[in-house]
Amino acid sequence: MAFVYHQVFCDESGKYNDHPLIAFAGVVATPDRLRAFDDHWRDLLRDYELADLHMERVTRLVEDHGYRFRKGQTIDDRTELLIPFADCINKYLEQGLIQAWNVIAYNRIPLAGLKMLGGSRDPYFWAFIRGLLEVVDHLGEDDRISIVMDDDETTAWDCYCHYRSIGRASVEIQKKAISLSFANDKHVPALQAADMVAFLTRQEATERFYKVPNPWRQLFDRLTTEPEPPYGIMRWFSMFAGEEQIVNIANDLMSRAEQKKNKKAEGKSNKGRKKADA
């Protein structure tokens, strides 16, 4: 039986030890749609005289970038220039994954709960696991995925370890996720797309979590509005994990940990009684 093969490209925006929140994003496509996306994206880069698109750079209004991004432009000017890239994502790619995590709230999770999330104080790894579960949940029975992460020496090894761990814990992921690799986003248009999604997600999350106006709201809304066929098949899945949601996650984890502890204690008690009866 022939498998339907998908590629997943992931990137983050913000580091947990430098920012009060982090964003994690992924985009998904089959090889045929990915090739069409790559061609269109590279055509845009040539037209703009850019080697690659990196949102942290092209949103700096005091700097020139390529032919079209000129210093002195307004946010509205830059938004108009970036809309073709957002439309390219929605036209060719199949799924978009959006997550934002309140770092401060995440680090209030008790140690016992964090251990159930892998033990790291960085929500990046839990975001990676949730993203992987989300993708697998929307795949067909015979679909398979290959994951490509932006190459970051601070997260790559731990990310691989979490990938192996979740594969051992979930038969479904073990079956459907067939590879994990890392690449330089300068050479991979879909990673540049994931960077765009992650950057805009963090801007949106800053407004939702901390009431700081999002200057890039128009571009975020344009990007995350699902196209109507035949203009695209993109579907977006999002989670903004603010303080309330993270507290709920922590409470659920602590409840599970307590149940596990009680079950273990009950097992030891039963074993002791059996020995006594013997």
ROMAR-915258 format. One record per residue (C-alpha): x, y, z; residue in one letter. Coordinates in steps of 0.05 Angstrom, whole numbers, plus 5000, padded with zeros to 4 digits. Layout:
BEGIN
REC      u      v      w   r
REC      X      Y      Z   A
...
***
This chain:
BEGIN
REC      u      v      w   r
REC   5000   5000   5000   M
REC   5027   5069   4980   A
REC   5037   5119   5037   F
REC   5017   5192   5032   V
REC   5080   5229   5051   Y
REC   5080   5298   5085   H
REC   5137   5343   5106   Q
REC   5132   5386   5169   V
REC   5175   5447   5178   F
REC   5181   5479   5247   C
REC   5212   5542   5277   D
REC   5206   5583   5341   E
REC   5206   5657   5358   S
REC   5234   5680   5424   G
REC   5278   5644   5475   K
REC   5249   5625   5542   Y
REC   5307   5657   5581   N
REC   5302   5723   5542   D
REC   5227   5732   5530   H
REC   5164   5727   5572   P
REC   5133   5683   5518   L
REC   5154   5638   5462   I
REC   5119   5619   5397   A
REC   5126   5554   5360   F
REC   5101   5544   5289   A
REC   5098   5491   5236   G
REC   5076   5485   5164   V
REC   5058   5420   5129   V
REC   5055   5399   5056   A
REC   5062   5339   5010   T
REC   5123   5340   4963   P
REC   5084   5363   4901   D
REC   5053   5422   4937   R
REC   5120   5437   4970   L
REC   5156   5441   4903   R
REC   5104   5491   4877   A
REC   5110   5531   4941   F
REC   5187   5532   4937   D
REC   5184   5557   4865   D
REC   5135   5613   4881   H
REC   5172   5633   4945   W
REC   5239   5636   4908   R
REC   5207   5678   4853   D
REC   5185   5728   4906   L
REC   5255   5729   4936   L
REC   5285   5743   4868   R
REC   5235   5798   4855   D
REC   5251   5830   4923   Y
REC   5326   5818   4913   E
REC   5330   5779   4978   L
REC   5373   5718   4992   A
REC   5321   5694   5043   D
REC   5264   5721   5084   L
REC   5276   5729   5159   H
REC   5222   5767   5196   M
REC   5266   5796   5251   E
REC   5306   5831   5196   R
REC   5252   5854   5147   V
REC   5209   5884   5203   T
REC   5264   5932   5224   R
REC   5238   5996   5193   L
REC   5304   6033   5201   V
REC   5340   5985   5153   E
REC   5341   5970   5079   D
REC   5332   5898   5057   H
REC   5337   5880   4984   G
REC   5303   5921   4931   Y
REC   5234   5933   4962   R
REC   5244   5939   5037   F
REC   5270   6010   5045   R
REC   5285   6047   5110   K
REC   5234   6099   5129   G
REC   5175   6056   5108   Q
REC   5116   6048   5155   T
REC   5090   5984   5185   I
REC   5032   5988   5135   D
REC   5083   5994   5078   D
REC   5120   5932   5102   R
REC   5055   5895   5113   T
REC   5035   5906   5040   E
REC   5103   5880   5018   L
REC   5097   5818   5061   L
REC   5026   5799   5041   I
REC   5049   5761   4978   P
REC   5091   5716   5023   F
REC   5032   5703   5069   A
REC   4988   5688   5008   D
REC   5041   5641   4981   C
REC   5038   5601   5046   I
REC   4962   5596   5043   N
REC   4960   5579   4969   K
REC   5007   5519   4969   Y
REC   5014   5491   5039   L
REC   4965   5445   5074   E
REC   4967   5456   5149   Q
REC   4993   5511   5194   G
REC   5007   5500   5268   L
REC   5008   5559   5316   I
REC   5027   5556   5390   Q
REC   5046   5610   5439   A
REC   5066   5596   5511   W
REC   5069   5644   5570   N
REC   5139   5628   5597   V
REC   5127   5658   5666   I
REC   5064   5617   5677   A
REC   5097   5554   5649   Y
REC   5154   5561   5699   N
REC   5104   5562   5757   R
REC   5086   5490   5742   I
REC   5110   5448   5801   P
REC   5171   5405   5789   L
REC   5130   5341   5792   A
REC   5087   5367   5735   G
REC   5147   5391   5695   L
REC   5177   5321   5700   K
REC   5115   5295   5664   M
REC   5131   5346   5608   L
REC   5203   5323   5602   G
REC   5232   5363   5660   G
REC   5254   5424   5620   S
REC   5239   5496   5642   R
REC   5235   5513   5567   D
REC   5164   5506   5540   P
REC   5194   5497   5470   Y
REC   5199   5422   5479   F
REC   5127   5414   5502   W
REC   5106   5458   5444   A
REC   5145   5411   5397   F
REC   5111   5349   5426   I
REC   5042   5381   5422   R
REC   5055   5403   5351   G
REC   5075   5332   5332   L
REC   5013   5303   5365   L
REC   4970   5354   5329   E
REC   4999   5337   5260   V
REC   4992   5262   5271   V
REC   4920   5272   5295   D
REC   4901   5302   5228   H
REC   4935   5250   5185   L
REC   4903   5191   5150   G
REC   4917   5121   5172   E
REC   4968   5110   5117   D
REC   5001   5178   5120   D
REC   5073   5188   5142   R
REC   5111   5252   5162   I
REC   5182   5275   5159   S
REC   5200   5333   5206   I
REC   5250   5387   5190   V
REC   5270   5435   5245   M
REC   5308   5500   5240   D
REC   5379   5483   5261   D
REC   5392   5513   5330   D
REC   5449   5486   5372   E
REC   5414   5505   5437   T
REC   5352   5462   5423   T
REC   5370   5410   5370   A
REC   5397   5354   5415   W
REC   5342   5360   5467   D
REC   5290   5363   5411   C
REC   5317   5297   5383   Y
REC   5314   5266   5453   C
REC   5241   5288   5461   H
REC   5226   5261   5391   Y
REC   5254   5193   5412   R
REC   5217   5194   5478   S
REC   5149   5211   5449   I
REC   5160   5157   5396   G
REC   5170   5105   5450   R
REC   5108   5130   5488   A
REC   5061   5133   5428   S
REC   5053   5076   5379   V
REC   5017   5123   5331   E
REC   5075   5173   5329   I
REC   5125   5117   5323   Q
REC   5088   5091   5262   K
REC   5075   5157   5227   K
REC   5135   5201   5243   A
REC   5191   5169   5202   I
REC   5247   5220   5208   S
REC   5272   5283   5243   L
REC   5325   5328   5213   S
REC   5354   5398   5221   F
REC   5369   5449   5167   A
REC   5393   5521   5156   N
REC   5331   5563   5140   D
REC   5371   5605   5091   K
REC   5365   5547   5042   H
REC   5296   5521   5058   V
REC   5236   5566   5039   P
REC   5187   5526   5082   A
REC   5230   5540   5144   L
REC   5227   5614   5125   Q
REC   5151   5607   5123   A
REC   5152   5575   5192   A
REC   5195   5633   5216   D
REC   5143   5682   5189   M
REC   5086   5645   5224   V
REC   5125   5641   5290   A
REC   5144   5715   5289   F
REC   5072   5738   5276   L
REC   5046   5689   5328   T
REC   5091   5719   5382   R
REC   5068   5789   5364   Q
REC   4995   5767   5369   E
REC   5008   5730   5435   A
REC   5041   5792   5465   T
REC   4976   5829   5455   E
REC   4932   5772   5480   R
REC   4975   5758   5542   F
REC   5000   5827   5560   Y
REC   4953   5876   5525   K
REC   5009   5906   5484   V
REC   4980   5927   5416   P
REC   5002   5882   5359   N
REC   5029   5927   5303   P
REC   5029   5868   5255   W
REC   4957   5847   5267   R
REC   4936   5860   5194   Q
REC   4989   5813   5169   L
REC   4974   5760   5222   F
REC   4900   5762   5204   D
REC   4916   5757   5130   R
REC   4962   5698   5142   L
REC   4915   5658   5188   T
REC   4851   5668   5148   T
REC   4839   5602   5113   E
REC   4832   5608   5037   P
REC   4770   5585   5001   E
REC   4780   5530   4948   P
REC   4806   5533   4894   P
REC   4853   5587   4922   Y
REC   4884   5539   4972   G
REC   4871   5483   5021   I
REC   4909   5510   5081   M
REC   4879   5496   5150   R
REC   4904   5530   5213   W
REC   4907   5500   5283   F
REC   4925   5546   5341   S
REC   4935   5547   5416   M
REC   4952   5608   5458   F
REC   4973   5579   5525   A
REC   4963   5637   5572   G
REC   4966   5634   5648   E
REC   4896   5604   5657   E
REC   4907   5549   5606   Q
REC   4976   5532   5634   I
REC   4947   5529   5704   V
REC   4895   5479   5678   N
REC   4950   5438   5645   I
REC   4990   5438   5710   A
REC   4930   5418   5752   N
REC   4915   5361   5704   D
REC   4987   5338   5707   L
REC   4989   5341   5783   M
REC   4925   5302   5786   S
REC   4954   5248   5741   R
REC   5018   5247   5782   A
REC   4978   5238   5846   E
REC   4936   5182   5815   Q
REC   5000   5147   5792   K
REC   5030   5155   5861   K
REC   4968   5127   5896   N
REC   4964   5069   5847   K
REC   5036   5052   5860   K
REC   5025   5056   5935   A
REC   4963   5013   5929   E
REC   5002   4961   5890   G
REC   5056   4958   5944   K
REC   5002   4952   5998   S
REC   4968   4895   5961   N
REC   5034   4860   5952   K
REC   5049   4867   6026   G
REC   4981   4838   6045   R
REC   4992   4779   6000   K
REC   5059   4764   6033   K
REC   5027   4770   6101   A
REC   4971   4723   6082   D
REC   5021   4673   6056   A
***
